[in-house]
Amino acid sequence: IAQQISIYVGIPLLICGVTGNLFNAVVFLSLRTFRQSSCAFYLTVMSCTNIGQLITALLSRIMISGFGVDWTQSSVYYCKFRVVGIQFFGLLSFSCYCLATIDQY
């Protein structure tokens, strides 16, 4: 059951998440209203870090649980990067969200 959930829920979530965050970044970078706002800078960085977190955490989880392919077994670099990347992208995304909220206040 876990394998089926990883495949049938994880892949659409990954596709929708990356696509949505790319659209957010394009909107925040292209419109003049958002380019002049410091809050939009935080939201743009947050969108980029969300893409990094989805690729680092969710893609590897889909590959490990869904398809049985473990990239951490074949690459020492990726094994170390995955652990650091998940923490870094998660904390940076949350920090940017907090900074954007403080900026609006």
C-alpha positions, 0 to 999 in steps of 0.5 A: 500500500505504501508503494502505491501511495508513493507512486500515485500521490507523490508523482502528481504532488511533485508535478503540481508543486514544481509547476505551481512554484515555477508559476509563482516565481515567474509572476513575482519576477515579471510584474513590476508591482511585485519587483518593487516590493521587498515582500515579493523578494521573500516570496520568490526565494520561498518559491525557489526553495520549495522547488528545491525541497520538493526535488530533494525530499519528495523525488527521492522518497518517490524513487526509494519507496515507489520504485526501489531505486535508492540513489543514496546507496550509489552516491556518497555525495548525494547521501550527504546532500540529501540530508543537508538539502532537506533541512536547508530548504525547509528552514529557508522556506519557513524563514522566508515566509516569516520574513514576508509576514513581518515585512507586511506587518 
